[in-house]
Amino acid sequence: MNIIIAGCGKVGGTILKRLVGEGHNVTALDQKADVVSSITDIHDVMGIVGNAADCETLEKAGVASTDLFVAVTESDDTNMLSCFLAKKMGAGHTIARIRTPEYNDDSLSFMRQQLELSMSVNPERLAAEELYNILMMPAAVKVDHFSRRTFEMVEIQLKEESVLDGMTLSEMRNQYKANVLICVVSRGAETFIPDGSFALKSGDRIGVCATHAELQKYLKSLRLMKKQSRSVMILGGSRIAYYLTKMLTASGADVKIIEKDREHCEALCEMLPEAVIINGEGSHQEVLLEEGLDSMDAFVSLTGVDEQNILISMFASTRGVPKVITKISRTEMESMAGKLGLDTIVVPRKIVSDVVVRYARARQNSLGSHIETLYNVMGGQAEALEFRVGPDFPGSGIPLRELKPKPGILVAGIVHNRKPIIPSGDSFISEGDMVVVIARHRKSGEPTLQDLSDILG
Amino acid sequence: MNRKIVFFTVSRLILLEALLMILPLVVSLLYLEYSMALSFIISVGIAALCGGMGWWFLRPVKGEETRLYPREGFLIVALAWISTSVIGAVPFYISGEIPSFLDAFFETVSGFTTTGATILTRIEEMCHGALLWRSFTHWIGGMGVLVLMMALSPAGEEQGRTIHIMRAEMPGPIVGKLVPKVRETARLLYLLYIGLTILEVLFLLFGGMSLFEAVVHAFATAGTGGFGIRADSFASYSPYLQWTVSVFMLLFGVNFNIYYLLILRRFRDAFRNAELRCYFAIAVVATGILTVNLIPVFQSFGEAVRVSFFEVSSIMTTTGFGVVDINSLPGLSKAVLLLLMMIGACAGSTGGGLKVARVMLLFKTARRDLRRLLHPRSVGVVQMDGNRVEDYTLRNLSTFSALYALILLATFFILSFDAFDFETNFSAAVSCFNNIGPAYGAAASDYSAFSAVSKLALSFAMLFGRLEVFPLLLACSPSSWTKK
């Protein structure tokens, strides 16, 4: 597909990298010449320097023949305007980043309709949702939902001396009698799609797929179950903090936000009357302790500086806070933070790129069994996808044992008539089902999964 | 510096060259020239062996670093051009068509760099296979061997950083892409190139040339090379053929991006291109001056125009075909042609020289800097086609110009050790460095009279000119080769 990405900052750059990796023809558009040249130096894309809301620039970028136009510049207004112009000039689909809270209320659907936007993305809200999911299930380091929460996939980091150490998956199934599927395991730099004889080791990161209730049961039997976080301390009053606090307070949790800018604190106070806003320098350990860090259920570090987030998270861990979540904006810092012992890391721009990539793949394949959901899991080493089974899926009605998917691919869940099924060799896929598939990260050059039939060998 | 990936890429290129040599091999077989065919078979074998071994032993293992940085890009280009020239010289040498290997190397470099300077004194006696390979090197070198390799590279391959190779090989101050992917851009360029070449073959066939002659001349025109198959180049061909070739030479000197814009029907953008306008303006003015200067010689306006236009378009695009004895021209015409040699064709074309875009930028920068001397606080921005030219590009340009002058003078100095006059030495240096071919004085038709040292110096001057100085210069510097 021909794709134009307007605005190549943090989010734009991440989306661009993913889309180039998927083999699309990408044109990068940015106002700053040095940003464009640094991108064209590394990635195989065309670079255009100019204002994204200027018709001439859009024309130069070839907007008339583009299939997908993604506007992720700094300014919401520019994004909306450039998407509108792009659509009028012949772009197939448009996606705009709209993140100002005022735009993200009831007016959003009206604007989307009037501007003929195919989708609007709000990275901060998406990040807040992910954080919220984790806080609701603190044993996990990442939680993803499928089919309107019928299925959940959680990632769990096995600690030293975990009860699962050395146990094979079939032994585990017999011992715990839980109807869950361990669908992917990452150990060091390697990722496995395990079978029954696969033995777990402490230090592994495992992906578990099941219904919410089964997962709770399973985690309880492993004594990994932690109660939902009822009191949360958030460092940094960013937009993510705003959305997260709204969700948390709505569910009845106590939230304390620490923000160093006085005026910003006051604005937050107005918008979030149920939260406690503290004006203080969060990087001072004294301030955190004074505000009761030790008695918190969870600590979320959301400042704009990655290094600060990492250091303060480490401090919170040493103080024994049960759940510590670190936000990181530079992707390359993620693995370093992991090495330093922080397990729960949220990278907002990865979440947005998941959404855009899913949209692009679904557009490429609008017939057949197309993608409903796509998540990048296990720190980017695997993908979890959800497909709606179309009428022409060749594997319908065949037991999975005989279906033989390609290596590195696993059918992790089937929703049949709204009933979730953890698949065994006898289960089969039929038309109208939703199917959750886990795929190990492909090498460059291998085709991406776009249709459910792509999983067949 | 990642030496492994550099040598791996060069090996792949040598494999590609083995593949390309099959065309002249087939032609030799068609003309029943068995000894030439045998030497092509041996050469293909040698190239396939060298390239294949390098490719097999150096192919990247899983997880190994294969990323290319600008440094690797420059070195790949420098090494690739030297090694393809050495291998390309093998068939001439083995077959005995060119008895000395240095001469064969000179001839091949002159082919790949699209210079068209020859050491052959009796071209008519060459066999068809050798003549075709000579012209075919022009065609390959015109658009670039590495660009061809990129166009043929498999789909899934990581291409993100190959832009560094493309930048180092494609001529011009700024190298842009036509479409987002390097591979697709390379393919488009070659498609346009092939299309225009076929068009020229058809026009030449219409003018009564045999298929062999038409193909050989079309290759030489397309690459703006200038190898012919007659000692008098184009003088004995009909006026129709001379006109056709003049027009096509001029067309191949145009930036290929313009043709892409025309295909996209973006006519306004294409014709508003400042470099294109300047290029045609220079061609018209130069033809005018030459015509006025030549009317007394030819006694006929029509002939004077034809000869002037042919010579201007041949020299300006750095092709180097000729219709008259260049030494017999009056002084003014010779001076104009010498200036055209240095200006050269458009950036992003197959032609050589400084490039019209660079000359324009030099003048614009000079005007800005002169004004700054008068008004020290004035702020000036250099623009081209309504876009601001980055300071980085301008700094690069002034470095380039200084190195350009230095290398030109160095070549001239080395040539001066031979016992030729000043005119011969200077024009030969200018002509080879700018990839034109013919020069004045003793070098007007061929370079066989020069000494071995001079031939080697001229070969490298041609490579420096075609690759625009930087890649080869960096390859000469030991610090580019250190591991870190």
Contacts between the chains, C-beta under 8 A, distances in Angstrom:
chain1	res1	chain2	res2	distance
A	2	B	180	7.7
A	20	B	160	7.1
A	23	B	155	8.0
A	23	B	156	7.9
A	25	B	179	6.5
A	25	B	180	4.3
A	25	B	181	6.0
A	25	B	184	7.2
A	26	B	180	5.3
A	27	B	180	5.4
A	33	B	388	7.9
A	33	B	390	6.0
A	40	B	163	6.4
A	40	B	177	7.8
A	41	B	70	7.9
A	41	B	161	7.4
A	41	B	163	6.8
A	41	B	164	7.5
A	42	B	160	5.7
A	42	B	161	6.6
A	43	B	160	4.8
A	44	B	159	4.4
A	44	B	160	4.6
A	44	B	162	7.4
A	44	B	163	7.2
A	44	B	180	7.0
A	44	B	181	5.3
A	44	B	182	5.4
A	44	B	183	7.8
A	45	B	180	5.0
A	45	B	181	7.9
A	46	B	176	7.9
A	46	B	177	4.9
A	46	B	179	6.5
A	46	B	180	4.2
A	49	B	387	7.6
A	444	B	156	6.5
A	444	B	157	7.9
A	444	B	158	5.4
A	445	B	154	7.8
A	445	B	155	7.4
A	445	B	156	2.4
A	445	B	157	6.5
A	445	B	158	7.8
A	446	B	156	7.1
